[in-house]
Every structure is written in C-alpha cells, then in structure tokens.
Amino acid sequence: MNSQSESHGDLSRPNKTQVVVATTVLLSFISFWRAAAIVLSDLASSAYYVGGIAEEAIGKSAPWFILGVMLFSYAVRAVYVESCTMFTRGGVYRVVKEAMGRPLAKLSVSALMFDYILTGPISGVSAGQYLAKLISDALRHYGGDGLSTGQVNLIAVALALAITIYFWRQNLKGLHESSERALRIMQITTVMVLLVIIWCLITVVLQGASLPPLPTREHLHFSAEALGWLKDTTLPQIAPIALLVGFGHSILAMSGEESLAQVNREIEHPKITNLRRAGLVIFVYSLTFTSLVSFFAVMLIPDQVRPEYFDNLIGGLAMYVVGPTSLKLVLRGFVFVVGFLILAGAVNTAIVGSNGVLNRVSEDGVLSDWFRVPHQKFGTTYRLINLVVILQIATIVISRGRVYTLGEAYAFGVVWSFAFKALAVLVLRFTHPGERAWRVPLNLRLSKHDLPVGLSVITLALFAIAIINLLTKEVATISGLLFTAVFFVLFTVSERRSRRSQVTRAHALDQFQLIQQETLDPSTVGVHSGCVLVVVQHGGHLYPLDHVLAQVDPDNQDVVVVTIRIMRPHSGMGPFYEAEVFSSYEQRLFTDAVAVAERQGKHVYLLVVPSTSVFHGVAQTAFRLKASEVVAGKSSGMSLTRQRQRFETAWAQIPGSAQRQITLEIVSSSEQVWSFRLGARPPQLSGDDVGFIHKLWLSVSQQPGVEEVHHRDIVVAGLHLLEHELDGPQRTEVIELIRKLGECRP
C-alpha cells in the first residue's frame, strides 16, 4: 500500500516535504493467557470488596446476585468482542462515536472517566482496609488493643494516597506494567485462590455450613442507603424491581471490561479466536474467584461479626477457616500481599486507562493540544496524568476511607459505560449491517435482515440496571451526574476552542505531505541500505541531527529522521488514522527538524513510527531499514550505560539481528559523543587473551587423539562449557567471575 492522503494543508503545493507515516505499530504480540492476565489484574480486584458492599446494601442473599452478575458478565463481554471485530480499538469512545455521533460519544466517555477515576481510589482504599484490619486483629491476638474505626480508615486513606502518588510518578516517567508482570501476579493470585477455596471446603466439611438464603423478596433486606429515592415508595416490594435493585448493587463485580477492548490490540494471531479464548479464561476465573469468595464469607463468618469485615471480606474469611489462629494470621497476611499486588495494579490500570482515553479524545480534537504537550524530560502527557491523579486524590480524601461509599459511586460509571457501549453496538447492527468476524449470539433471520435478539436483550438489561441505579443510589447519582456533566462541558468547550485555533496554529508550522506505509523497508521510505537513523523526540533537543548533518554527506549516505509515536499499551491495534500517529506535535517537531536541515543545506527523510516503546520502535526501524548507524541524544532520565543496554536489548530481541552489525552513537548537548558497536562481531582480544588460548591449546594438543586441534576449537569448547555452567548450579559463580574480569579489563 502506498496511498497519499491530504493532511495539514493542500497537497497541490509542490514544495511540501514528504513524511512517511508507518500505519502499523511495531508491537510484540502477546498470547491470550497474557491478555487475560492483564484484564484480570483489574477485574479480579473487585473480588476483594464487592461481596461486602453488596451484602451491606441488600443482605445475606448478596452472593446469589454476585453469581448472577458474573454469569451476565459473559454476555456483556460478548458485546466487547463484537465491537473489537469491527474496530480493533473497540473502546467506548470509538464505538459510540461511529454509531451515534460525537455528542453521545463525549457523554459516554465522561461516564467512563467517572469509572476510571473511581477505580484507583476504591482499589487503594480497599488495600488500606485489608492492611489496617490485619494490623488490628494481630494486635488483639497478641494481647493489645485493636485499632478504632477512625484509625483503620486513616490508614486506608494514607496507603491509598501513597499507592496513587507512586504510580503517578511511574506513569509520569512512562514506565508501564508489562504483560509478564501481570501474568506473574495472576499466577501468585491463583495459588492464593486455590489455597483459600480448598481451606474453605475443608472447613465446610468439618464444621458444616448452610448456603446463603435464596434471592427471594422476603430474603432481601435493604439498608437505609440502598433504596435511595425509592425508600418511601412501594416499588421495592415488587419482586422484579427488588431483584433489579439487588443486581444494581452487585454490578461492580464485573468492572474492568474496558481493559479487554484496550488489550485487544496486542493479542497475537488469530486475533478474534484468541480474543474469545481470553474472554473465556476471564469468565471462568472471575466467576470462580469472585462468586465463591462471597458464598464462603456468608457461610463461614458468623452473622454477628461479618459486618466488621465488609471492607475486607477475604481477610475475614481467612480468620474463620479451621486451624490455629497463628496459621490463620499467616493466611491472612498472604491474602493481603496478593490483594496489595492486585489492588495496587488496579490503581495503575486506572491511571493508564484514563490517560489513554483522554489521549484518544484529545487526538480526535475534543481536547486541545495543550493537554497533550509532552513532559520535557520523560515525553509523557503529564498534564492529563496530573489531572487524573488530582481527581483521584480528591476522591480518596472525600471518601474518608469508606469502601462502601466509593463502591456505590463506582457502580454508576461502570453500568452507564456498559449501557452506552451495548447501545452503540446495537445501533451499528442496523446502520452498518455488513458481515462481522463474530457477533453476539441469538440472531433471527427475517427476510434479508438479522434481528439481534441477544444483543437487544443485553442492552435492555443494562439500561434497566442503569436506570434503577439512578433511583437507588442518591450519592452516586448526584456525584456521577455532576462529574459527567463537568467532563462533558469540558470536552465541548475545549473542542470548540481547539477547532477555532487550528487555522491559526497551522500558519506557524510547515505543511507536510503524509505518505502512509503499512510496512517499513528501504524502498517504502525511499532510502538505500546503510542509512543513518537519527532519533528525535523533543523539538528543543535536535543536536543529534546537527551532529550527523555536520559529519555525513547525504549524497553518499541517506539520513532518516525518525520520531517514535508512543501508543499506550492496550490502546488498540493498527492500521491507524493519520491523526493518531501524526498530530500537531509531530508537525511542530518536523518543522524544527526541517529548519535544521535547511540551515545546513542537506536533505533528510522524515519518518513517524508508532510503537509501545521508544527503544523497541527505534531498533525495529533500524533493522527494517538496514541502517548502519543509529544516533540519539543522551537521555536525561537514565545513565549512558542503561540507555545503551536498553537499545541493545531491544535490538537482540529482533529475529535475525544477531547476524547484523550496527553502531549506536549517543550525543550529548555539549557535543560529546559515545560510540558502541552492537550485534555479532569478532571479539577484541588482548595479547594476554591470545596467550591464554595458546597455553590451553598446548595443553590439549599434547593429548593422544587431539593432535590436530586448532585454537578455534579451544575457544568453541570453552563457550559450550560456559553455556552448560550458566544453565546449572554454578551460574552465580560464573557471572561473578565474568564481572570481576570485566572490572580488571583496561
């Protein structure tokens, strides 16, 4: 594909500089297991607090409603799978915009932001509650006084703030959690889940227990806060409405579905098959974990003390299994450690997800470019991150450490974002009735049209729950509507101002002709093998380009200026629209780069490459263009050694790179240059090294049967032995020896 498109001005002007835009992100794809782990890191966190929130609102029948929600989640997940078959970036904003236009898209994403803003605080506060109650029970066990409710809530707020600030700093630096780490956390979580379930089953067998009462009207006991504006009416006495109320108070058990749409981008081929597999793994895991924890809590924790554990239900469950108290406290400590990992991860996911959503609407012109100005040192959209974290910190402080208050408000954003998403997918069935790789089941064929019965039922159910939540959750409704309205107004006003200023900004920047390319190689960019790749990420730091142009004759060696457009993890898979990879920031950056080239009177090629990592994107681009040299500026955020190691690691991960040699030059603002040779190459041996090899050769060649051995055979044999020892118990000693030899090397 080599299509030209019109962007940032009229293409008829012959003096426009061309920019090649790679429309497919350079990714490392992940298995459906890792995709499921990423989603479960968010979704499984709700198991730590939903049981207590639901029971506090509706009584002992809560586990049945949670079970119903987890079964219903499979249907809702099917809606997300269908949206991902239409749009690889199948998030709420994109789907609603395509189906119902920009105003409703802004409204739905405002509700989604309410969901994200509350995900962090409820997860952080829940982690704090588990820690504080563990400390309190441990103090009582060893003869001390337990903590008061005020002290517990204070610890919960403090820990939530600490976690939020930590991940604010990590996101500001652009350091994201990997799928490998998510998988490891879920493996540890699985050990804890199996341990708790088996221990609870043994307790049930030895002590006996009864199932929670069935969810009939007479078994539902709503709290004073649970009915909201229906409190003084007869509507809650009607069984179907009472069941909807109970379902509405349990709906946050299936939070985190939006993460599936975001991680879809990175799932390996066959994408739809693996997406469905990931959805099935998520369903089975969350159904087992979240539902059973709620059932066992009601069955094993005595009614009179269970309210004390509503904010840390699994911790309370650990104290009422069979066994000595000291062993129970160990189990409870394990529950807290695992919970801390999951809940803290959910805080990070909330910040990453919020930033990703706001970046998406900003790229679409809804937010002004001011919000997306990158951090001077880290290159991240720090203003959006700061906005999200400030709102989360305010929410934590206002909650005063109460998980129930946060949970009730959280359910507002969860159910309304689901409802808008389902409605959008339903509308698209009629406005875009073409074939899909997969559809929500239960479709009746009538004449030439399909009637989406299954999708319609899911949509109606979600709106019924959303409306009942509006009437029963006073605080959540007021805060949710206020928050949604504020964000909607912010989006609308910012969008209008952004449109008015676009023409003014365009006159100050060069206009570029964008040439989209799905693949990268020398022919698509128009360069020869052996080119020099110059990495530029910040407009005020173009000294690497100055350095290269002063040294290289472009008539003999092509110079390619590349910038890596960071696509946030789990934000969708290409191909991308131009606006997603070439925004006004790239336009401004290349305007400055062209000015440098014009000043030196030399030609450069301009290239934008989307990737989830600067180092990975640069290494892949250099490999595909068959570059002989990569030149980058010295990082202010990491050491020179670390910068070289990051690039060398990214280069080594590319299949076939071991047979290539490439030079990495790092240039400082003071024009100091460090040069490194990477890839397979002959080692530089000193005279002592050669003498040592010769000494070994003399020793071996005197043995019978190996008289014809060569010096090369000595080296290869030594390498095989080294490989064997690195894979064995002597690995630590070998690495320490290598380290000492490296220190002694002049």
C-alpha positions in Angstrom: 0.0 0.0 0.0 1.3 3.4 -0.9 -1.6 5.8 -0.6 -1.2 9.6 -0.3 -3.6 11.5 1.8 -4.3 15.1 2.4 -3.5 16.4 5.8 -2.4 19.6 7.4 -2.9 21.6 4.2 -3.3 21.4 0.4 -1.3 18.7 -1.3 -1.2 20.6 -4.6 1.7 22.7 -3.3 4.8 21.2 -4.9 7.2 22.4 -2.2 5.8 20.3 0.6 8.2 18.0 2.5 7.1 14.4 2.5 6.7 12.4 5.7 6.4 8.7 5.7 3.9 7.6 8.3 4.1 3.9 9.4 0.4 3.0 9.9 1.1 -0.3 11.7 2.5 -0.1 15.2 5.7 -2.1 15.9 4.5 -4.5 18.6 5.5 -7.5 20.5 2.3 -9.5 20.4 1.0 -11.5 23.4 -0.8 -14.7 24.0 -4.4 -14.9 25.1 -3.2 -16.0 28.5 -1.2 -12.8 29.0 -4.2 -10.8 27.7 -6.4 -12.5 30.2 -3.9 -11.8 32.9 -3.9 -8.0 32.1 -7.7 -7.8 32.3 -7.9 -10.0 35.4 -5.4 -7.8 37.2 -8.1 -5.1 37.0 -11.3 -7.3 37.1 -10.1 -9.6 39.9 -9.6 -6.7 42.2 -13.3 -6.3 42.7 -13.4 -9.7 44.4 -11.7 -8.0 47.4 -14.6 -5.6 48.0 -17.8 -6.4 46.1 -19.0 -9.0 48.5 -19.0 -6.7 51.5 -20.5 -3.8 49.5 -23.3 -5.9 48.1 -24.2 -7.6 51.5 -24.2 -4.3 53.3 -26.8 -3.0 50.8 -29.1 -6.0 50.3 -28.4 -8.6 53.0 -27.2 -12.2 53.1 -28.6 -13.1 49.7 -25.9 -10.9 48.1 -23.7 -13.9 46.9 -26.5 -15.1 44.6 -26.7 -11.6 42.9 -22.9 -11.6 42.5 -23.1 -15.0 40.9 -25.8 -13.7 38.6 -23.6 -10.7 37.7 -20.6 -12.9 36.9 -22.8 -15.0 34.6 -24.2 -11.9 33.0 -20.6 -10.6 32.5 -20.1 -13.2 29.8 -22.9 -11.7 27.8 -21.5 -8.2 28.3 -18.1 -9.4 27.3 -19.6 -10.7 24.1 -20.6 -7.1 23.2 -17.0 -6.0 23.6 -15.8 -8.9 21.5 -18.1 -7.9 18.7 -17.0 -4.3 18.9 -13.4 -5.4 18.6 -14.2 -7.3 15.4 -15.4 -4.0 13.9 -12.8 -1.7 15.4 -9.5 -3.0 16.7 -9.6 -0.1 19.1 -13.1 -1.2 20.3 -13.3 1.1 23.3 -16.4 3.1 24.3 -15.5 6.4 22.7 -14.7 5.0 19.2 -17.7 2.7 19.0 -20.3 5.2 20.3 -18.9 7.9 18.0 -19.2 5.7 15.0 -22.7 4.7 15.9 -24.4 7.8 17.4 -22.1 10.7 16.8 -19.7 12.9 18.8 -22.1 14.4 21.4 -23.1 10.9 22.8 -19.6 9.7 22.4 -18.4 12.6 24.7 -21.2 11.8 27.1 -20.4 8.1 27.3 -16.7 8.7 27.7 -17.5 11.2 30.5 -19.3 8.3 32.3 -16.3 6.1 31.6 -13.9 8.6 33.1 -16.0 8.6 36.3 -15.5 4.8 36.3 -11.7 5.2 35.8 -11.4 8.0 38.3 -13.0 5.8 41.0 -11.2 2.6 40.1 -8.0 3.9 41.6 -9.4 5.2 44.9 -11.6 2.2 45.7 -8.7 -0.2 45.0 -6.3 1.8 47.0 -8.6 2.3 49.9 -9.6 -1.4 49.9 -5.9 -2.3 50.1 -5.6 0.0 53.0 -8.5 -1.5 54.8 -7.0 -5.0 54.4 -3.7 -3.8 55.9 -5.3 -1.9 58.8 -7.7 -4.7 59.8 -4.8 -7.2 59.6 -2.8 -5.0 62.0 -5.8 -4.6 64.3 -6.5 -8.3 64.5 -2.8 -9.1 65.0 -2.7 -6.6 67.9 -5.7 -8.2 69.5 -4.3 -11.7 69.1 -1.1 -10.7 70.9 -2.9 -9.1 73.8 -3.1 -5.5 72.6 -5.9 -3.1 71.7 -7.2 -3.2 68.2 -7.5 -0.1 66.0 -10.5 2.1 66.1 -12.7 2.6 63.0 -11.2 6.1 62.6 -7.7 4.7 62.8 -8.5 2.0 60.3 -9.9 4.5 57.8 -7.0 6.8 58.3 -4.5 4.0 57.4 -6.7 3.1 54.4 -6.6 6.7 53.1 -2.8 7.0 53.8 -2.0 3.8 51.9 -4.3 4.7 49.0 -2.6 8.1 48.7 0.8 6.5 48.8 0.0 4.0 46.1 -1.6 6.7 43.9 1.4 9.0 44.2 3.8 6.1 43.4 2.0 5.2 40.2 1.6 8.9 39.3 5.4 9.1 39.3 5.8 5.8 37.4 3.3 7.0 34.7 4.9 10.4 34.6 8.2 8.6 33.7 6.4 6.5 31.1 7.2 3.2 33.0 4.3 0.8 32.4 3.5 -2.6 33.8 4.3 -5.4 31.4 2.2 -8.4 30.5 4.9 -10.6 32.0 4.4 -8.9 35.4 0.6 -9.2 35.1 0.9 -12.9 34.4 3.2 -13.4 37.4 0.7 -11.6 39.7 -2.2 -13.7 38.4 -0.1 -16.9 39.0 0.5 -15.9 42.6 -3.2 -14.9 42.9 -4.2 -18.3 41.6 -2.1 -20.0 44.3 -3.9 -17.9 46.9 -7.4 -18.5 45.4 -6.8 -22.3 45.3 -5.5 -22.2 48.9 -8.5 -20.2 50.2 -11.0 -22.3 48.3 -9.6 -25.7 49.4 -9.2 -24.5 53.0 -12.8 -23.2 53.0 -14.1 -26.5 51.6 -12.2 -28.4 54.3 -13.8 -26.1 56.9 -17.3 -26.7 55.4 -16.8 -30.5 55.5 -15.5 -30.5 59.1 -17.8 -27.8 60.6 -20.8 -27.8 58.3 -22.4 -24.7 56.8 -25.5 -23.5 55.0 -25.8 -21.8 51.7 -26.9 -18.1 51.7 -30.7 -17.6 51.5 -32.1 -17.6 48.0 -32.7 -14.2 46.5 -36.4 -14.0 47.0 -38.2 -10.8 48.1 -38.6 -12.0 51.7 -34.9 -12.6 51.9 -33.8 -9.2 50.7 -33.1 -6.7 53.5 -32.2 -3.4 52.0 -30.2 -0.9 54.1 -31.3 2.7 54.6 -28.9 3.8 51.9 -29.7 1.1 49.5 -33.1 2.3 48.2 -32.3 6.0 47.7 -35.3 7.8 46.3 -37.4 4.6 46.3 -37.1 4.4 50.1 -40.6 5.7 50.9 -42.4 4.0 48.0 -43.9 0.6 47.5 -41.8 -0.1 44.4 -39.2 -2.1 46.3 -42.0 -4.5 47.4 -42.5 -5.6 43.8 -40.3 -8.7 43.2 -38.8 -7.8 39.8 -37.9 -4.3 40.9 -36.4 -5.7 44.1 -34.3 -8.1 42.1 -33.1 -5.3 39.8 -32.1 -3.2 42.9 -30.1 -6.2 44.2 -28.5 -6.7 40.8 -27.6 -3.0 40.6 -25.8 -3.1 43.9 -23.7 -6.0 42.7 -22.9 -4.8 39.2 -19.5 -3.5 40.0 -18.4 -7.2 40.3 -17.8 -7.1 36.5 -15.8 -3.8 36.3 -12.8 -3.8 34.1 -14.4 -4.9 30.8 -13.0 -1.8 29.0 -9.5 -3.2 29.6 -10.4 -6.1 27.2 -11.0 -3.6 24.3 -7.7 -1.9 25.0 -5.6 -5.1 25.3 -7.1 -6.4 22.0 -4.5 -4.5 20.0 -1.7 -6.7 21.3 -3.3 -10.1 21.1 -1.4 -12.4 18.7 -2.9 -14.1 15.6 -5.5 -15.5 15.2 -6.8 -12.3 16.9 -10.6 -13.0 17.2 -10.1 -16.6 18.2 -7.6 -15.6 20.9 -9.7 -12.7 22.0 -12.6 -15.1 22.6 -10.3 -17.5 24.4 -9.1 -14.7 26.6 -12.7 -13.8 27.3 -13.5 -17.4 28.3 -10.5 -17.5 30.7 -11.5 -14.2 32.3 -15.1 -15.5 32.7 -14.1 -18.8 34.3 -11.5 -17.3 36.6 -13.6 -14.3 37.8 -16.7 -16.5 38.2 -14.8 -18.9 40.4 -12.9 -16.4 42.4 -15.4 -13.6 43.0 -18.5 -15.8 43.4 -17.0 -18.4 45.7 -15.4 -15.8 48.0 -18.8 -14.2 48.5 -20.5 -17.5 49.2 -17.9 -18.8 51.6 -17.9 -15.5 53.5 -21.6 -15.7 54.3 -21.4 -19.5 55.0 -18.4 -19.4 57.4 -18.2 -15.9 59.0 -20.8 -15.6 61.8 -23.6 -13.2 61.1 -22.9 -11.1 64.2 -19.2 -10.4 63.3 -19.4 -10.4 59.5 -20.3 -6.6 59.2 -16.8 -5.9 60.8 -15.3 -7.5 57.7 -17.4 -5.9 55.0 -14.4 -3.8 53.9 -12.0 -6.8 53.9 -14.1 -9.8 53.3 -11.4 -12.2 52.2 -9.3 -11.2 55.2 -12.3 -12.0 57.5 -12.8 -15.3 55.7 -9.2 -16.3 56.4 -9.9 -15.9 60.2 -12.8 -18.3 60.2 -11.4 -21.3 58.5 -10.3 -24.3 60.6 -6.8 -24.2 62.2 -4.8 -22.3 64.9 -5.1 -18.6 65.0 -1.4 -18.1 64.2 -1.8 -20.1 61.0 -4.9 -18.1 60.1 -2.9 -14.9 60.5 -0.3 -16.2 58.1 -3.0 -17.0 55.6 -4.5 -13.5 56.1 -1.0 -12.0 55.6 -0.8 -13.9 52.3 -4.2 -12.7 51.3 -3.1 -9.1 52.0 0.1 -9.4 50.0 -1.7 -10.8 47.0 -4.5 -8.3 47.4 -2.0 -5.5 47.6 -0.4 -6.6 44.3 -3.8 -6.8 42.6 -5.4 -3.7 44.1 -2.2 -1.6 43.5 -2.1 -2.9 40.0 -5.7 -1.7 39.5 -4.7 1.8 40.7 -2.1 1.8 38.0 -4.5 0.5 35.4 -6.9 3.3 36.3 -4.2 6.0 35.6 -3.1 4.3 32.4 -6.6 3.8 31.2 -7.7 7.3 32.0 -4.7 8.8 30.3 -5.3 6.5 27.3 -8.9 7.6 27.0 -8.1 11.3 27.3 -5.3 11.0 24.8 -7.8 9.3 22.4 -10.4 12.1 22.6 -7.6 14.7 22.5 -6.2 13.2 19.3 -9.8 13.4 17.9 -9.8 17.2 18.6 -12.1 17.0 21.6 -9.4 18.3 24.0 -6.9 21.0 23.0 -3.3 20.2 22.2 -2.4 22.0 25.5 -3.4 18.8 27.3 -1.0 16.6 25.2 2.1 18.7 25.5 4.8 16.1 26.4 6.9 16.3 29.5 10.3 17.9 28.7 12.2 15.1 30.4 10.0 12.0 30.0 7.9 12.8 26.9 4.7 11.7 28.6 1.3 13.6 28.5 1.9 14.8 32.0 -1.0 17.3 32.1 -3.5 14.6 31.5 -1.8 12.3 34.1 -1.8 15.2 36.6 -5.5 15.9 36.0 -6.5 12.2 36.6 -4.3 11.9 39.7 -5.6 15.1 41.3 -9.2 13.9 40.8 -8.3 10.5 42.3 -6.5 12.1 45.3 -9.5 14.3 45.9 -11.8 11.3 45.8 -9.7 9.4 48.3 -9.8 12.2 50.8 -13.5 12.8 50.3 -14.3 9.1 50.9 -12.5 9.2 54.3 -11.6 5.6 53.8 -15.1 4.1 53.3 -15.1 1.4 50.7 -18.9 1.3 50.6 -19.3 4.9 49.6 -16.7 4.5 46.8 -18.3 1.3 45.6 -21.8 2.8 45.3 -20.5 5.7 43.3 -18.2 3.4 41.2 -21.2 1.3 40.0 -22.6 4.5 38.3 -19.7 4.8 35.8 -19.5 1.0 35.3 -23.1 0.4 34.3 -23.6 3.5 32.2 -20.4 3.0 30.2 -21.6 -0.6 29.6 -25.1 0.6 28.6 -23.8 3.2 26.1 -21.4 0.6 24.6 -24.1 -2.0 24.1 -26.5 0.5 22.6 -23.8 1.7 20.1 -23.1 -1.9 19.0 -26.8 -2.5 18.6 -27.2 0.7 16.5 -24.3 -0.4 14.3 -26.1 -3.7 13.6 -28.6 -1.6 11.7 -26.5 1.3 10.3 -23.6 -1.0 9.3 -25.2 -4.4 8.7 -22.2 -5.9 6.9 -20.5 -9.2 7.8 -18.6 -9.4 11.0 -15.9 -11.8 12.1 -18.0 -12.6 15.1 -21.4 -11.5 16.5 -23.2 -11.7 19.8 -25.3 -14.9 19.5 -29.1 -15.2 19.2 -29.8 -13.6 15.8 -33.1 -14.3 14.0 -33.1 -14.1 10.2 -36.2 -12.2 8.9 -36.3 -11.8 5.2 -33.0 -10.0 4.3 -32.3 -8.7 7.8 -31.0 -10.2 11.0 -32.8 -9.4 14.2 -30.2 -9.1 17.0 -32.3 -10.7 19.8 -29.3 -11.5 22.1 -27.7 -8.1 21.7 -31.1 -6.3 22.3 -31.8 -8.2 25.5 -28.3 -7.4 26.8 -28.8 -3.7 26.0 -32.2 -3.6 27.6 -30.9 -5.3 30.7 -28.0 -2.9 31.1 -30.3 0.2 30.7 -32.8 -1.3 33.2 -29.9 -1.7 35.8 -28.5 1.7 35.0 -31.9 3.4 35.5 -32.6 1.5 38.7 -29.2 2.6 40.0 -30.1 6.2 39.2 -33.1 5.9 41.5 -31.5 3.9 44.4 -28.0 5.5 44.7 -28.5 9.1 45.7 -24.9 10.0 46.4 -23.7 8.1 43.3 -26.3 9.6 41.1 -25.6 13.2 42.2 -21.8 12.8 42.1 -21.9 10.8 38.9 -24.2 13.2 37.0 -22.2 16.2 38.3 -18.9 14.6 37.2 -20.2 13.5 33.9 -21.7 17.0 33.2 -18.5 18.7 34.1 -16.4 16.5 31.8 -19.0 16.8 29.1 -18.8 20.6 29.3 -15.0 20.5 29.4 -14.9 18.3 26.3 -17.4 20.5 24.4 -15.8 23.9 25.3 -12.3 22.5 24.6 -13.4 21.0 21.3 -14.8 24.4 20.1 -11.7 26.3 21.2 -9.5 23.7 19.6 -11.3 24.0 16.2 -11.1 27.8 16.3 -7.4 27.7 16.9 -6.5 25.1 14.3 -6.2 27.5 11.5 -4.1 30.0 13.5 -1.7 27.2 14.6 -1.4 25.8 11.0 0.1 29.0 9.7 3.0 28.8 12.2 4.0 25.3 11.1 5.3 23.7 7.9 2.8 21.7 5.9 3.7 18.1 5.2 2.5 15.6 2.7 1.8 12.3 4.5 2.5 9.1 2.8 1.1 6.1 4.6 3.0 2.8 4.6 1.9 -0.4 6.2 5.4 -1.9 6.0 8.8 -0.4 6.6 11.8 -1.2 4.3 14.3 1.0 2.4 12.1 1.1 -0.7 9.0 2.3 1.1 10.9 5.1 2.7 13.0 5.9 -0.4 16.4 5.3 1.1 19.4 3.0 0.4 20.7 0.3 2.8 23.3 1.6 5.2 21.5 4.8 6.1 21.9 6.8 9.3 18.9 6.8 11.6 18.6 9.9 13.7 16.2 9.7 16.7 14.4 12.9 17.7 11.7 13.0 20.3 11.8 16.6 21.6 11.8 19.8 19.5 14.3 21.6 21.7 16.8 18.6 21.5 17.8 18.3 17.9 21.6 18.4 18.5 21.9 14.7 17.3 20.6 15.8 13.9 23.0 18.8 13.9 25.9 16.4 14.7 25.0 13.9 11.9 24.5 16.5 9.2 27.8 18.1 10.1 29.5 14.7 9.6 27.6 12.9 6.8 27.4 13.6 3.1 23.7 12.9 2.2 24.8 12.2 -1.4 26.7 9.2 -0.2 24.6 8.1 2.8 20.9 8.8 3.5 19.9 10.5 6.7 16.5 9.4 8.1 15.0 11.5 10.9 12.6 9.3 12.9 10.3 10.0 15.8 8.5 7.3 17.7 4.9 7.9 18.5 4.2 6.2 21.7 1.0 4.2 21.6 -0.1 3.4 25.1 -0.2 -0.3 26.0 -3.6 -2.0 25.3 -4.9 1.0 23.3 -5.8 -0.8 20.1 -4.0 -2.3 17.0 -3.2 -0.6 13.7 -3.8 0.4 11.0 -4.1 3.9 12.4 -5.6 7.1 11.1 -3.1 9.8 10.3 -4.3 11.9 13.2 -3.4 9.1 15.6 0.3 9.0 14.6 0.9 12.5 13.1 -0.5 15.2 15.3 0.4 18.8 15.7 3.2 17.7 18.0 4.9 15.7 15.2 4.2 18.5 12.8 6.0 21.0 15.1 8.9 18.6 15.7 9.5 18.1 12.0 9.1 21.8 11.3 12.1 22.3 13.6 14.0 19.3 12.0 13.5 20.7 8.5 14.8 24.1 9.8 18.0 22.3 11.0 18.4 20.5 7.6 17.8 23.7 5.7 20.3 25.6 7.8 23.0 23.0 6.8 21.7 22.7 3.2 21.3 19.0 3.4 18.4 16.6 2.6 16.8 14.4 5.2 14.0 11.8 5.1 11.2 12.1 7.7 9.6 9.1 9.3 7.0 8.6 12.1 6.7 5.1 13.6 4.1 4.1 16.2 5.3 1.8 18.9 4.7 1.0 22.6 8.4 1.7 23.4 10.9 4.2 22.0 13.8 1.6 22.2 11.7 -1.2 20.6 10.5 1.2 17.9 13.9 2.5 17.1 15.5 -0.9 17.0 12.8 -2.3 14.7 13.0 0.7 12.4 16.8 0.4 12.1 16.6 -3.3 11.4 13.9 -3.0 8.7 15.7 0.0 7.0 19.0 -1.9 7.1 20.6 1.1 8.8 24.3 1.1 9.6 24.1 3.6 12.4 21.6 4.9 15.0 22.2 8.3 16.5 20.3 9.5 19.6 20.6 12.2 22.2 21.9 11.4 25.7 19.0 10.8 28.0 18.5 13.0 31.0 16.4 10.3 32.7 18.8 7.4 32.6 22.5 6.7 32.7 24.5 6.2 29.5 25.1 2.6 30.3 21.4 2.0 30.9 20.5 3.8 27.6 22.9 1.6 25.7 21.6 -1.6 27.4 18.0 -0.7 26.6 18.7 -0.3 22.9 21.0 -3.4 22.8 18.3 -5.5 24.5 15.6 -4.2 22.0 18.0 -5.0 19.1 18.8 -8.5 20.4 15.0 -9.4 20.6 14.6 -8.9 16.8 14.8 -12.3 15.0 17.9 -12.2 12.7 19.6 -9.2 14.4 22.4 -11.5 15.6 23.7 -11.6 12.0 23.7 -7.8 11.7 26.1 -5.2 13.0 25.1 -1.7 13.8 26.7 1.3 15.5 24.9 3.2 18.2 26.1 6.8 18.8 24.8 8.8 21.7 25.3 12.6 21.6 25.1 15.0 24.5 24.0 18.6 24.3 27.7 19.6 24.7 28.5 17.6 21.5 30.3 14.8 23.4 29.9 11.5 21.5 29.9 7.9 22.7 30.0 5.1 20.1 29.1 1.5 20.6 29.2 -1.5 18.2 26.3 -3.8 18.6 25.4 -7.2 17.1 27.6 -10.2 16.2 31.2 -9.2 15.7 34.7 -10.7 16.4 35.8 -10.0 20.0 38.8 -7.7 20.6 41.4 -9.9 22.2 44.4 -8.6 24.0 47.8 -10.2 23.8 47.2 -11.9 27.2 43.9 -13.3 25.9 45.6 -14.8 22.8 48.5 -16.1 25.0 45.9 -17.8 27.4 44.2 -19.5 24.4 47.5 -20.7 23.1 48.5 -22.0 26.5 45.3 -24.1 26.7 45.9 -25.3 23.1 49.4 -26.5 24.0 48.0 -28.4 27.0 45.2 -30.1 25.0 47.1 -30.8 21.7 49.6 -32.9 23.6 46.9 -35.4 24.5 46.6 -38.5 22.3 43.9 -38.3 19.6 43.6 -34.5 19.5 46.9 -33.6 17.9 45.1 -31.8 15.0 43.1 -29.5 17.3 43.0 -25.8 16.4 43.0 -22.7 18.6 39.4 -22.0 17.4 38.4 -25.5 18.8 39.7 -24.4 22.2 37.5 -21.3 22.2 34.3 -23.1 21.0 34.8 -25.9 23.6 35.1 -23.3 26.3 32.0 -21.5 25.1 30.0 -24.8 25.2 31.2 -25.4 28.8 30.3 -21.8 29.8 26.8 -22.3 28.4 26.4 -25.5 30.3 27.6 -23.9 33.6 25.3 -20.9 33.1 22.3 -23.3 32.9 23.5 -25.2 36.0 24.0 -24.6 39.8 27.3 -22.7 39.2 25.6 -19.9 37.3 26.1 -17.3 40.1 29.8 -18.1 40.5 30.4 -17.9 36.7 28.6 -14.5 36.5 30.7 -13.2 39.4 33.9 -14.3 37.6 32.8 -12.5 34.4 32.0 -9.4 36.4 35.5 -9.4 38.0 37.2 -9.9 34.7 35.3 -7.0 33.3 36.4 -4.8 36.1 40.0 -5.7 35.5 39.8 -5.0 31.8 41.6 -1.7 30.9 
